[in-house]
Each structure stands twice: as C-alpha cells, then as structure tokens.
Amino acid sequence: MCWSATADLVAGTAVAAVGLVSVARVRRARDLLVAALPLLLGVHQLVEAAVWDAGGGCSPAATAWAAIALPLLPVWVPVGVLLAAAPGARPRLRAPVAVGLATAAVLAYALATGPVTAEIRGRTIGYGVNVPWMPLVLTGYLFATLGALLLAGDRRLRILGVVLAAGALACSALWRLEFASTWCAFAAVASLLVLGWTGSREPAAGDR
C-alpha cells in the first residue's frame, strides 16, 4: 500500500463509513465505544490526509493526529472493551485500563509541553513527539490496546487483537521510524472486523 493524501482520504472515508454502520447496529449502550472504533480510526486517517496536504511540519493537523493516536487510543480501547465484556472477563481487563490511563497521562503531558512535528518520508510520515521513558511508555501503550483485545474473552475481539499484534510486528520491522503512522493506518483497516462483532452481539435481558 502506498500512503499519500489521496490514499488516506479514500481509506479514511471508507473506514469511517463502515464505522457509522457499526455504530448504527449497536443494540446496547455498553458496546458503543468498541463499535465506534472504526469511525474514530477512519477520522484519524482523514486527519492524516490533512497532514499530507500541509506538507508535514508543526501543523494543527499533526497535533490533532497525535492527540488521537497517543493519549486517546490507549484509553478508548481498554475502556471500550471493559464496558462491552462479559462480567467474568472484567476483572482481568482492569489492568489494561489502569495501564492505559497512566500511559495516556504521560503522552498527554508530552503533547502539552512540546511540539508535534511531522516529516514526510517518501510514502510514509514520521511523527516527532518528545516522549519521556519511551520504551516503557510504548510497552504500556501496546499492553493497553492489544492486551485489552487479547484478554477480552470475545473470540472476534481476540482475532482483532491478534491481527493488530501481527501488524505491529510488521510495521516495526518495515517502518521503524514511521511505526506510529503505518500501524495506525493498518489498525484503521483491521478495525473493519468490528463490523462483524457488532452484528454478532445479542442484547441481554435488561440491556438498554
């Protein structure tokens, strides 16, 4: 896949449209955050199209992209999975939520105290954010996002977690300096699996 403003625009529009369908299919409120994940990631790709159009640099689009990718996702994913999980799976999901909140706090501080830069590198974009304790923060980020999906207890969400984990390995090997951009693009496409998840959810007695 070649990334460009056009590619991000087309992919973002398609993924966001699927996200709207996914949200429309929700039959219980506690599934909403997971169902809206494709919508969020589709919008994220549309924001990156604006980063391309700006030519990189320290633009509002780059800051908006980083705000979604860094502090928002490690909270959105584990909290969404926790809310949607069956009661028996919830205790083990508290750890990804706690780690996600701590990770998001560090990343939000980094965004608030330093600039976000974007550098176009051929067909990819590298983002620069001054994140302290980077290896530890990255470990926490991946545990919060991938760990929550893998511990969900729901087969379809575990499959999404496995797919995203494989994508993380591939993106880190192929585009080490552009990992954030390439993995988020991969995650947006993979999140289409959520549409099947929403279709499989049955409303329980008393759910609203």
N, C-alpha and C positions, 0 to 999 in steps of 0.2 A: 504494500500500500504506500503510495506517495502522498505525503501530507502537504497541504497547501491551504490557502484561504478557501478555495473552492471545495476542496475535499472536506474540510472541517464544516463548511456551511451545509453541504449536502448531507454529510453524516449526522451533524447536529440536528438538522431539521427532521431527518428520518427517525432518529432515536427519540427525539422529543415528542414526535407524533405518536410513536409507539407508547411512550410514557403516558401520554394523555389517555390513550386507550386503556392502559394498565390501571390508571387511577380510576377511570370510569367503571372498571369491572370490580372494584373493591366492594366487598359486602360486609365488612366490619371495620370500624374506625381504626382499630389497633394494627391493621395491615397497611395503613396508608403510607407510612414512611418508606417501607420496602417497595411498595407498588410505585411510588413516585421516584425511585432511584433512576430509572431510565430518563425520566423527564429532567431531573437535576443534571445528569451527565450529558444529556443532549444539549441543554442550555450551556453547559460548560464548554462543549465543543464550539458552539456558536460564539461564545466569548473569545475562544482562541482564534476564530476566524478574524475577529477584530484586532487581535494581537498581530496577526499576519499583515493586515491592512495598515496597521500603524508602523510596520517595519521593525517591530521589536522595541527595544529601549524601555524607558521607565514610563509607561503609559497607564492610564486608568484601567484599560482592558487587561494589562498584565497583572495589576494589583487585584482586580476582580477575579481573574483566573486563579491566582494563588490563594485568595481567600476561600474559594470553593474547594480547591484541591487540598489545601493544607489544614486549616483548623476545622472546616465544616465536615468533610467526609469522615474523619475518624470518630466523630460524634454521631453523625447521621446514621451510618451503617450499624454500629453495635446497638444503639438505642432502638433503631427500627427493628432489628432482629429480635431484641429482647421483648419488645412490645408484641410482636407477632408470634413469638414462640409459645409452645405448649407449656403449661405450668411446670411439668417435670424437667424441662430444659432450662428454665430461667435461672436457677442458682449458678450454673456454670457459665452463664453469659454475663454475670455481673463483673467478672474480671476484665473482659474486653471493654465493657462500658467504662470502668474506672480508669483503665489504661488509656482509652480514647480521650476521656476528659482531660487527663493530665497531659497527654501529648498535644491536644488542641490548645491547651493553655500556653504551652511553650511556643507553639507555632504562631498563635495569635500575638504573643509578645514580640516575636521576631518580626512579624509583619508591621506591628505598630511602631517599632523602634528603628526600622531600617527600610531602605527602598527595595522594591522588586524590579529586577531587570530581566528582560527577555532578549535572547540573541538568536537570530535566525541562522541555522547551520545547515545549509543545503535544503533538504526536505524535512527537517525537524527543527524544533525550537528548544533551546536550553534556557531554563529559568534560574536566576540567581537570587537566593534569599539567604541572609546571614543567620543560619540556624545553629544555636549552640548545641553541643553534645550530639552531633549529627548521627553517629552510628546508633546511639541509644534511642534517639527520637525516631529514627527510621524503623528500628525494631518495634517500638511501641506502636507506630503507625500501622505497620503490617499486621501486628497481632490484633489491633483493634478492628481493622477492616476484614482481613482474611480470617483471623481467628474466630470472629463472631459468626461468619458464614459457615465455617467448618464445624463449629460447635452447636449449630442451630438445632440439630435434631430433625430437620426437614430435608428430605432427600434432594429436592430441587435446589434449595439454597446451598447445600453441601456441594452439589455439582458446580454451581456458580463459583463457590469458593475455590474449588479445585482448578477450574478454568482460569480464574484470576491469578491464582498462585503460579500456574504454568506460564501465564502471560508476564507476570512479574519477573520470573527467571529469564524468559526470553528477552524481555526489554532491557534488563540489567546487563545481559551478555552482549546484546547487539548495539544498544544505545546507552552506554553507561552515563554519559554526561547529559543525555536528554531523557533520562528514565522517567521523570515525572510526566512530561508531555506525552511520551509514547505509551506509557502504561495507562494513563487516564483515557487516551483515545481507545486503547484496547478494552478498557473497562466499560466504556460507553457502549461499544458494540456487544460485548458479552452480557451487558445488563438486559439485553433483549430477552434473555432467559427468564427474566422476572415476569414477562407477559404470560408464559406458561404457568408460572407459580400462582399468579392471581386467578387464573382460570381453574386451578385445582383446589382453591380454598373453599371450604364449605362453612357457612355461618353456623356457629354453635348456638345452642339454646341460650337466650338472654343476651347475645351479642347485638350491638347496635352499630 
